């Protein structure tokens, strides 16, 4: 009797839900034939399956059970491929298999989990995990294929290569695990093909049905995420497009008409200064903020727009830091060591510098959720024209925030992004978000200072 991982190690047969049982049964005959075990003659054999479930509905864990069975039961060595959108997602299936094997060592003791594969030490059957490296998937002859979180795959080439590989062996089992996606692109076409063709088992859950997903958890997720993102992840509903981060009305509500760009800090107040640097294509942004009670206040935001003839130099960042440290006495800098490792090494003996993973998945998720929540509850304030770039048209922090989209990774994390059209940017939002995430750990008080409006020529004149 197979036991579930966890402190109680309850039998799977006692916890399984009807929709799980239906999906397991749909592929039983195909797995049995692949293993060389006689399947019931009256049972239809479907070797293609599309499982579409909301977040937290055991897609990966259920597939781990099926993979463990075929690796253990196959009477001849079988080779499987599990492909994921990225390396992080690819590790989830292996981790699920490892936990399952540890909870059932007397049954699955011959399964050995390595860095990118799991194998049966006695028979040689194995599953290899790959991410979106298309070159590694061509020429393979797998006996079974798992496509994990297909709706999050950025390009179709990996899918095309694996689909063609599945056609090379008559008994190859091909499964897709995913939640609802966005748009009517190639992933939607795959879904609709699976839904409308009889050789496929198609299963899609309409909203949360797992008893372990509590109403309290769903209410929290609904409060933190934009409606399209919540509906996609938790209600399992396809969306017309990626979720909008914020509306212009929601953003403009955080503008404080009584506040203005600060030229210097108040003695004794702690400030946080974040820098998002880009040399050629994106903006370079320096943002200074402080905290007053439960409010994050933007003191100043300086923006440089590069041109083909005049890319932004790292020296601008270092001069901006020197000026900021001179005018804001108790300031701590947040820098991305991937962008500015040389600057950090040169200046860390002079200034207080911390590192923030601008490109990291967990850091970006925390940044996106925190920034959106603060803005919706009007717990962050800035001055009119904050982050305006040198231009005749309006291009400031507010218009940038309202143009952002929220993307979801295969692991369920979200991040802010911008349309890749050469017009939109996300640099001001990132700099502000870094300040917000860091300042939430600190408390400071003080009063306002009235000063002159910002310069719009790309400099930071004091």
C-alpha positions as CSV (number, residue, x, y, z in Angstrom):
1,X,0.0,0.0,0.0
2,X,1.6,3.3,-1.1
3,X,1.9,5.9,1.6
4,X,1.9,9.7,1.1
5,X,5.0,11.7,2.1
6,X,4.6,13.6,5.3
7,X,4.6,13.1,9.1
8,X,1.5,10.9,9.1
9,X,2.4,8.9,5.9
10,X,-1.3,8.2,5.2
11,X,-2.2,5.6,2.6
12,X,-2.9,7.2,-0.8
13,X,-6.0,5.0,-1.2
14,X,-7.6,6.8,1.8
15,X,-6.9,10.3,0.7
16,X,-7.3,10.2,-3.1
17,X,-10.0,12.4,-4.6
18,X,-12.5,11.3,-7.3
19,X,-10.8,13.6,-9.9
20,X,-7.4,12.1,-9.1
21,X,-8.7,8.6,-9.3
22,X,-10.3,9.3,-12.7
23,X,-7.0,10.7,-14.1
24,X,-5.0,7.7,-12.7
25,X,-7.4,5.2,-14.3
26,X,-7.3,7.0,-17.7
27,X,-3.7,5.9,-18.2
28,X,-3.7,2.6,-16.4
29,X,-3.9,0.5,-19.6
30,X,-1.2,2.5,-21.4
31,X,1.2,2.2,-18.4
32,X,0.5,-1.5,-18.1
33,X,1.2,-2.2,-21.7
34,X,4.4,-0.2,-21.5
35,X,5.5,-2.2,-18.5
36,X,4.8,-5.5,-20.3
37,X,1.9,-6.3,-18.0
38,X,-1.4,-7.5,-19.5
39,X,-4.0,-4.9,-19.4
40,X,-7.8,-5.6,-19.3
41,X,-8.9,-6.3,-22.8
42,X,-12.1,-4.2,-22.6
43,X,-10.3,-1.1,-21.3
44,X,-9.5,1.5,-23.9
45,X,-5.8,2.4,-24.3
46,X,-5.1,6.1,-24.3
47,X,-1.4,7.0,-24.5
48,X,-2.0,10.8,-24.6
49,X,-3.3,12.8,-21.6
50,X,-3.8,16.4,-20.8
51,X,-4.2,17.2,-17.1
52,X,-5.2,20.8,-16.3
53,X,-5.6,21.7,-12.7
54,X,-5.4,24.8,-10.4
55,X,-2.4,25.4,-8.3
56,X,-1.9,23.1,-5.4
57,X,-3.9,20.2,-6.8
58,X,-1.2,17.5,-6.8
59,X,-0.3,17.5,-10.5
60,X,3.4,16.8,-9.8
61,X,2.8,14.4,-6.9
62,X,0.3,12.3,-8.9
63,X,2.7,12.1,-11.8
64,X,5.4,11.1,-9.4
65,X,3.3,8.1,-8.3
66,X,2.8,7.0,-11.9
67,X,6.5,7.4,-12.8
68,X,7.6,5.4,-9.7
69,X,5.2,2.6,-10.7
70,X,6.5,2.3,-14.3
71,X,10.2,2.5,-13.2
72,X,9.5,-0.3,-10.7
73,X,7.1,-2.5,-12.7
74,X,8.5,-2.4,-16.2
75,X,9.8,-5.9,-17.2
76,X,12.3,-4.4,-19.5
77,X,14.3,-1.1,-19.1
78,X,12.3,2.0,-20.0
79,X,13.5,5.5,-20.6
80,X,11.4,8.5,-19.7
81,X,11.8,12.3,-20.3
82,X,10.3,15.0,-18.1
83,X,10.5,18.5,-19.5
84,X,9.8,21.7,-17.6
85,X,9.8,25.4,-18.4
86,X,12.9,26.0,-16.3
87,X,15.4,24.2,-14.1
88,X,13.6,25.2,-10.9
89,X,10.4,23.6,-12.1
90,X,12.3,20.6,-13.3
91,X,13.6,19.9,-9.8
92,X,10.0,19.8,-8.3
93,X,9.2,16.4,-10.0
94,X,12.5,14.9,-8.8
95,X,11.9,16.2,-5.3
96,X,8.4,14.7,-5.3
97,X,9.8,11.4,-6.4
98,X,12.5,11.5,-3.8
99,X,10.0,12.1,-1.0
100,X,7.7,9.4,-2.3
101,X,10.6,6.9,-2.4
102,X,11.7,7.8,1.2
103,X,8.1,7.3,2.5
104,X,7.9,3.9,0.8
105,X,11.4,2.6,1.1
106,X,10.3,-1.0,1.4
107,X,8.5,-0.8,-2.0
108,X,10.6,1.8,-3.8
109,X,13.9,1.2,-2.3
110,X,15.5,0.3,-5.7
111,X,14.8,3.9,-7.0
112,X,17.8,6.2,-6.8
113,X,17.3,9.9,-7.2
114,X,20.3,11.8,-8.7
115,X,20.8,15.4,-9.8
116,X,18.8,15.3,-13.0
117,X,17.4,11.7,-13.1
118,X,15.9,8.9,-11.1
119,X,16.7,5.3,-12.0
120,X,15.9,1.8,-10.9
121,X,19.3,0.4,-9.8
122,X,18.2,-3.2,-10.6
123,X,16.6,-2.8,-14.0
124,X,18.2,0.3,-15.5
125,X,14.8,2.0,-16.1
126,X,15.2,5.7,-15.7
127,X,13.6,9.2,-15.9
128,X,15.7,12.1,-17.1
129,X,14.7,15.7,-16.3
130,X,15.4,18.5,-18.8
131,X,14.5,22.1,-19.0
132,X,14.0,24.3,-22.1
133,X,17.2,23.4,-23.9
134,X,15.8,22.4,-27.2
135,X,19.0,20.8,-28.5
136,X,19.0,18.2,-25.7
137,X,15.5,16.9,-26.7
138,X,16.0,16.2,-30.4
139,X,17.1,12.6,-31.3
140,X,15.7,11.1,-28.1
141,X,13.7,7.8,-28.2
142,X,11.8,7.9,-24.9
143,X,9.2,5.4,-23.8
144,X,7.3,8.0,-21.9
145,X,7.2,11.8,-21.8
146,X,6.0,14.3,-19.2
147,X,5.5,17.9,-20.2
148,X,5.3,19.8,-16.9
149,X,3.4,23.2,-16.8
150,X,3.2,23.5,-20.6
151,X,1.2,26.8,-20.3
152,X,4.4,28.5,-18.9
153,X,6.8,27.3,-21.6
154,X,8.1,30.4,-23.4
155,X,8.5,28.8,-26.9
156,X,7.0,25.9,-28.8
157,X,10.2,24.3,-30.1
158,X,10.7,22.0,-27.1
159,X,7.1,20.8,-27.4
160,X,7.5,20.1,-31.2
161,X,10.6,18.0,-30.6
162,X,9.1,16.0,-27.8
163,X,5.9,15.4,-29.7
164,X,7.8,14.1,-32.7
165,X,9.9,11.9,-30.3
166,X,6.6,10.4,-28.9
167,X,5.6,9.3,-32.4
168,X,8.7,7.2,-32.9
169,X,7.6,4.5,-30.5
170,X,4.1,3.0,-30.8
171,X,3.6,2.5,-27.0
172,X,5.1,5.9,-25.9
173,X,3.0,7.5,-23.2
174,X,2.8,11.3,-23.5
175,X,1.3,13.4,-20.7
176,X,0.9,17.2,-20.2
177,X,0.6,18.7,-16.7
178,X,-0.4,22.3,-16.5
179,X,-2.7,24.9,-15.1
180,X,-4.7,27.4,-17.3
181,X,-2.7,29.8,-19.4
182,X,-3.0,33.1,-21.1
183,X,-3.8,34.0,-24.7
184,X,-4.7,31.8,-27.7
185,X,-1.2,30.9,-28.8
186,X,0.3,27.5,-29.4
187,X,-0.4,26.3,-25.9
188,X,-4.1,26.9,-26.3
189,X,-4.0,25.1,-29.7
190,X,-2.4,22.1,-27.9
191,X,-5.1,22.2,-25.3
192,X,-7.9,22.3,-27.8
193,X,-6.4,19.5,-29.8
194,X,-6.3,17.3,-26.7
195,X,-9.9,18.3,-25.7
196,X,-11.4,17.5,-29.1
197,X,-9.6,14.3,-30.1
198,X,-10.7,10.9,-28.8
199,X,-7.2,9.5,-28.6
200,X,-6.5,12.0,-25.8
201,X,-7.7,11.9,-22.2
202,X,-8.6,15.5,-21.4
203,X,-9.2,16.6,-17.8
204,X,-9.7,20.1,-16.6
205,X,-10.9,21.1,-13.1
206,X,-13.2,24.0,-12.8
207,X,-11.9,25.9,-9.8
208,X,-10.4,24.6,-6.5
209,X,-11.7,21.2,-5.5
210,X,-8.9,19.9,-3.3
211,X,-10.0,19.7,0.4
212,X,-6.5,20.8,1.5
213,X,-7.0,24.2,-0.2
214,X,-8.7,26.3,2.5
215,X,-11.0,29.3,2.0
216,X,-8.6,31.3,4.1
217,X,-5.7,30.5,1.8
218,X,-7.8,31.4,-1.3
219,X,-8.9,34.7,0.2
220,X,-5.3,35.7,0.9
221,X,-4.3,34.8,-2.7
222,X,-7.2,36.8,-4.1
223,X,-6.2,39.8,-2.0
224,X,-2.6,39.7,-3.1
225,X,-2.9,38.9,-6.9
226,X,-4.6,40.8,-9.7
227,X,-7.9,39.2,-10.7
228,X,-6.6,37.7,-14.0
229,X,-3.7,36.1,-12.3
230,X,-5.8,34.7,-9.4
231,X,-8.4,33.3,-11.9
232,X,-5.7,31.7,-13.9
233,X,-3.7,30.1,-11.1
234,X,-6.4,29.2,-8.6
235,X,-9.7,29.1,-10.6
236,X,-7.9,27.4,-13.5
237,X,-9.5,29.7,-16.1
238,X,-7.7,30.7,-19.3
239,X,-7.1,34.4,-19.6
240,X,-7.1,36.6,-22.7
241,X,-3.7,38.0,-21.8
242,X,-1.2,38.2,-19.0
243,X,-2.5,39.9,-15.9
244,X,-2.3,43.7,-15.6
245,X,-0.2,44.7,-12.6
246,X,-2.1,47.8,-11.6
247,X,-4.4,50.4,-13.2
248,X,-3.5,54.0,-13.6
249,X,-6.3,55.0,-11.2
250,X,-4.9,52.7,-8.5
251,X,-1.4,54.1,-9.0
252,X,-2.4,57.8,-9.1
253,X,-4.1,57.4,-5.8
254,X,-0.7,57.1,-4.2
255,X,0.4,60.6,-5.4
256,X,0.8,63.1,-2.6
257,X,0.2,66.6,-3.8
258,X,1.8,68.1,-0.6
259,X,5.0,66.2,-1.1
260,X,7.9,67.0,-3.4
261,X,11.3,65.7,-4.4
262,X,13.8,65.9,-1.5
263,X,17.2,67.4,-1.9
264,X,18.5,66.3,1.5
265,X,17.5,64.0,4.4
266,X,16.5,64.7,7.9
267,X,19.2,64.0,10.5
268,X,18.5,60.8,12.4
269,X,16.2,59.4,9.8
270,X,17.1,56.1,8.1
271,X,16.9,56.1,4.3
272,X,17.1,53.2,1.8
273,X,18.5,53.9,-1.6
274,X,18.2,51.3,-4.5
275,X,19.8,51.4,-7.9
276,X,18.7,49.6,-11.0
277,X,21.4,50.0,-13.6
278,X,21.3,49.4,-17.4
279,X,23.9,50.6,-19.8
280,X,22.2,50.7,-23.2
281,X,18.6,49.8,-23.6
282,X,16.8,50.4,-20.3
283,X,16.7,53.2,-17.8
284,X,19.1,53.6,-14.9
285,X,17.2,54.5,-11.7
286,X,18.3,55.7,-8.3
287,X,15.5,55.8,-5.7
288,X,15.6,57.1,-2.2
289,X,12.8,56.2,0.3
290,X,12.1,56.2,4.0
291,X,9.4,54.7,6.2
292,X,7.0,56.6,8.5
293,X,4.9,54.1,10.5
294,X,3.2,51.9,7.9
295,X,3.9,54.2,5.0
296,X,6.8,54.1,2.5
297,X,7.7,57.6,1.3
298,X,9.6,58.2,-1.9
299,X,12.0,61.0,-1.3
300,X,13.5,61.2,-4.8
301,X,13.8,59.2,-7.9
302,X,16.5,60.0,-10.5
303,X,16.3,58.5,-14.0
304,X,18.8,58.4,-16.8
305,X,17.6,57.4,-20.3
306,X,20.5,56.1,-22.5
307,X,20.8,56.8,-26.2
308,X,22.7,54.8,-28.9
309,X,25.4,57.5,-28.8
310,X,25.4,57.9,-25.1
311,X,25.0,54.7,-23.0
312,X,24.8,55.2,-19.3
313,X,28.2,54.8,-17.5
314,X,28.7,53.0,-14.2
315,X,30.4,56.3,-13.1
316,X,26.9,57.9,-13.0
317,X,25.8,55.3,-10.4
318,X,28.9,56.0,-8.3
319,X,28.5,59.8,-8.4
320,X,24.8,59.4,-7.5
321,X,25.7,57.3,-4.5
322,X,28.3,59.8,-3.4
323,X,25.8,62.7,-3.7
324,X,23.1,60.6,-1.9
325,X,25.4,59.7,0.9
326,X,26.5,63.3,1.4
327,X,22.9,64.6,1.5
328,X,21.1,61.7,3.2
329,X,23.2,61.1,6.2
330,X,21.9,57.7,7.4
331,X,21.5,55.9,4.0
332,X,21.8,52.3,3.1
333,X,22.3,51.3,-0.5
334,X,20.7,48.3,-2.2
335,X,22.6,47.1,-5.3
336,X,22.4,44.2,-7.7
337,X,25.8,42.5,-7.6
338,X,25.2,41.0,-11.0
339,X,25.0,44.5,-12.5
340,X,27.3,46.4,-10.2
341,X,29.8,44.0,-8.6
342,X,32.7,46.3,-9.4
343,X,30.9,49.3,-7.7
344,X,30.1,47.2,-4.7
345,X,33.7,46.2,-4.3
346,X,35.0,49.8,-4.7
347,X,32.5,51.5,-2.4
348,X,31.5,48.9,0.3
349,X,34.3,50.2,2.6
350,X,32.8,53.7,2.4
351,X,29.1,53.1,2.4
352,X,26.6,50.7,3.8
353,X,25.7,48.4,0.9
354,X,23.4,45.4,0.7
355,X,22.8,43.1,-2.2
356,X,19.4,42.3,-3.7
357,X,18.8,39.5,-6.2
358,X,17.1,41.7,-8.9
359,X,17.0,38.7,-11.3
360,X,16.2,36.1,-8.7
361,X,12.8,34.3,-8.8
362,X,12.1,34.4,-5.1
363,X,13.2,38.0,-4.8
364,X,11.1,39.2,-7.7
365,X,8.1,37.4,-6.4
366,X,8.4,39.1,-3.1
367,X,9.0,42.4,-4.7
368,X,6.0,42.1,-7.1
369,X,3.5,41.0,-4.4
370,X,4.8,43.5,-1.8
371,X,4.7,46.5,-4.2
372,X,1.3,45.8,-5.5
373,X,-0.2,45.2,-2.0
374,X,1.3,48.5,-0.7
375,X,0.0,50.5,-3.7
376,X,-3.5,49.0,-3.5
377,X,-3.7,49.9,0.2
378,X,-2.1,53.3,-0.4
379,X,0.8,52.6,1.9
380,X,3.4,54.0,-0.4
381,X,3.4,57.7,-1.5
382,X,5.4,59.8,-3.9
383,X,5.4,63.3,-5.3
384,X,3.9,64.5,-8.6
385,X,6.2,63.9,-11.5
386,X,8.2,61.2,-9.6
387,X,10.5,59.4,-12.0
388,X,9.8,61.6,-15.0
389,X,12.4,61.1,-17.8
390,X,13.6,63.9,-20.1
391,X,10.8,64.0,-22.6
392,X,7.9,66.2,-23.8
393,X,5.4,63.4,-23.1
394,X,4.5,62.0,-19.7
395,X,6.7,59.2,-18.8
396,X,7.0,58.8,-15.1
397,X,6.7,56.2,-12.3
398,X,2.9,56.3,-12.5
399,X,2.6,55.6,-16.2
400,X,5.3,52.8,-15.9
401,X,3.5,51.1,-13.0
402,X,0.2,51.2,-14.9
403,X,1.8,49.7,-18.0
404,X,3.3,46.7,-16.3
405,X,2.2,43.1,-16.6
406,X,2.4,40.3,-14.0
407,X,3.9,37.1,-15.3
408,X,3.7,33.7,-13.6
409,X,6.5,31.2,-13.7
410,X,5.9,27.4,-13.8
411,X,6.6,27.3,-10.1
412,X,3.8,29.6,-9.3
413,X,5.9,32.6,-8.5
414,X,5.0,35.9,-10.1
415,X,7.2,38.8,-11.3
416,X,6.6,42.2,-12.8
417,X,7.6,42.7,-16.4
418,X,7.0,45.1,-19.3
419,X,6.0,44.7,-22.9
420,X,9.0,44.1,-25.1
421,X,8.4,46.9,-27.5
422,X,11.3,49.2,-26.9
423,X,8.9,51.8,-25.4
424,X,7.9,50.4,-22.0
425,X,10.2,49.8,-19.0
426,X,10.1,48.4,-15.5
427,X,13.2,49.9,-14.0
428,X,11.5,52.5,-11.8
429,X,9.1,49.9,-10.4
430,X,12.1,47.6,-9.6
431,X,14.0,50.3,-7.8
432,X,10.9,51.3,-5.8
433,X,10.0,47.7,-5.1
434,X,13.5,46.9,-3.7
435,X,13.1,49.9,-1.3
436,X,9.7,48.8,-0.2
437,X,10.7,45.2,0.5
438,X,13.7,46.3,2.5
439,X,12.0,49.1,4.4
440,X,9.2,46.8,5.6
441,X,11.7,45.4,8.0
442,X,12.4,48.8,9.5
443,X,10.6,51.5,11.3
444,X,11.3,55.3,11.2
445,X,9.4,58.5,11.8
446,X,9.7,62.1,10.9
447,X,8.1,65.1,9.1
448,X,8.1,66.4,5.6
449,X,10.4,68.9,3.9
450,X,9.3,71.2,1.1
451,X,11.9,71.7,-1.7
452,X,12.2,72.5,-5.3
453,X,10.8,70.3,-8.1
454,X,13.0,67.8,-9.9
455,X,15.3,68.4,-12.8
456,X,14.2,66.7,-15.9
457,X,17.4,66.7,-17.8
458,X,18.7,63.3,-16.6
459,X,21.0,64.8,-14.0
460,X,20.6,64.8,-10.3
461,X,21.3,68.4,-9.5
462,X,21.1,69.2,-5.8
